[in-house]
Amino acid sequence: MVHKVSGQCLCGGVRFVAEAKTHDVTVCHCSMCNRWSGGVSMFMDVIGAPEFEGRDLIGIYRSSDWGERAFCKVCGSSLFWKLAGKDRYTLSTGALNDQTVLTMATEIFIEDKPAYYAFANDTVKLSGPDAMAAFVEEPDGA
């Protein structure tokens, strides 16, 4: 069942609304997410491109050949990661207005997880290559 999610950056300059099929959260342990967020990145897949207010405040950083990371130019909040050149978005769950319905479901780049922490949640754990293959192979809006 499709449901709407909404959120904003810390300063409120960027706001968004999107549609998602699940409330599942993916945790990424890759080194780029670690540097980008100061720890793990937690995100959820959405269907197509979100609707944005304050689009002029969104900074885009092309972090790899396949990915772009977005942030608010004013407050620095992490907003989303997307597949470059496609409307495949994952929203940072910390920016969502209602986080009470979220469920931690998957951990990716598990081979990069630092030894100093471990989540108690029972999650699907995927290697980086397996996670990227699954993400890239899913059609837009999956």
C-alpha positions in Angstrom: 0.0 0.0 0.0 1.4 3.4 -1.0 1.6 6.1 1.7 2.9 9.6 1.8 5.9 10.7 3.7 7.0 14.3 4.4 10.0 16.0 6.0 12.3 18.9 6.1 15.8 19.9 6.8 16.9 21.3 10.2 16.3 25.0 9.3 13.0 24.2 7.5 14.2 25.8 4.2 13.8 22.6 2.3 10.6 20.6 2.7 9.5 17.5 0.8 6.7 15.1 0.2 7.0 11.7 -1.4 5.3 8.4 -1.8 6.7 5.1 -0.4 5.5 1.5 -0.6 6.9 0.4 2.8 8.0 1.9 6.1 11.3 0.0 5.9 14.5 1.7 6.8 17.9 0.7 5.3 21.0 1.4 7.3 24.2 1.9 5.2 27.6 1.3 6.8 29.7 2.3 3.8 32.6 4.7 4.3 31.1 7.4 2.2 27.8 7.4 4.3 29.9 7.3 7.4 31.8 10.5 6.4 28.6 12.2 5.1 26.5 11.7 8.1 29.1 11.3 10.9 28.0 7.7 11.4 25.6 5.3 9.6 23.1 6.7 7.2 19.5 5.6 7.6 17.1 6.0 4.6 14.0 4.8 3.0 13.2 4.2 -0.7 10.5 6.3 -2.2 8.6 6.1 -5.5 9.9 8.5 -8.1 11.1 12.0 -7.3 9.9 13.8 -4.2 8.1 17.1 -4.5 10.4 19.8 -3.0 9.9 23.3 -1.6 13.1 25.3 -1.3 14.7 23.5 -4.2 17.2 26.4 -4.6 18.6 25.6 -1.2 19.4 22.0 -2.1 23.1 21.3 -2.8 24.0 18.2 -4.8 27.3 16.3 -4.4 28.2 13.6 -6.9 29.9 11.2 -4.5 30.5 8.4 -7.0 29.9 7.4 -10.6 26.5 6.1 -9.7 25.3 8.3 -6.8 24.5 11.8 -5.7 24.0 13.1 -2.2 21.9 16.1 -1.4 22.0 18.5 1.6 20.5 21.8 2.6 23.0 24.6 1.7 21.9 26.6 4.8 21.9 24.1 7.7 23.8 21.1 6.1 21.1 18.5 6.8 21.4 15.3 4.8 18.3 15.0 2.6 18.7 12.2 0.2 20.9 9.9 -1.8 19.8 9.2 -5.4 21.0 7.1 -8.3 22.7 9.5 -10.7 20.6 10.3 -13.8 17.5 8.5 -12.6 14.5 9.2 -10.3 15.6 6.6 -7.7 15.6 8.4 -4.4 16.3 7.3 -0.8 15.3 9.9 1.8 17.3 10.4 5.0 14.9 9.1 7.7 16.2 11.7 10.2 14.6 14.4 8.0 11.2 12.7 8.1 8.4 14.4 10.1 6.9 11.1 11.3 9.4 8.5 12.3 7.1 6.5 14.6 6.0 4.1 11.8 9.5 3.2 10.6 11.0 -0.3 10.9 14.7 -1.0 10.5 14.8 -3.7 7.9 18.1 -3.9 6.2 21.8 -3.2 6.7 24.0 -2.7 3.6 27.7 -2.6 3.1 27.8 -4.8 6.2 31.5 -5.6 5.4 32.3 -2.0 6.1 30.6 -1.8 9.5 33.0 -0.6 12.1 33.5 -2.9 15.1 32.6 -0.4 17.7 28.8 -0.7 17.3 26.1 -3.3 16.5 22.3 -2.9 16.2 20.1 -5.3 18.2 17.4 -5.3 15.5 17.1 -8.5 13.4 17.8 -7.2 9.9 18.7 -8.5 6.5 22.4 -7.9 6.0 23.8 -7.4 2.5 27.3 -6.8 1.2 27.9 -3.6 -0.7 28.0 -5.3 -4.2 24.8 -7.2 -3.5 23.0 -4.1 -2.2 24.0 -2.0 -5.2 23.1 -4.8 -7.7 19.6 -5.0 -6.1 19.1 -1.2 -6.1 20.3 -0.6 -9.6 18.2 -3.6 -11.0 14.9 -2.4 -9.5 12.9 -0.3 -11.9 12.1 3.3 -11.1 9.3 3.5 -8.7 9.8 -0.1 -7.4 
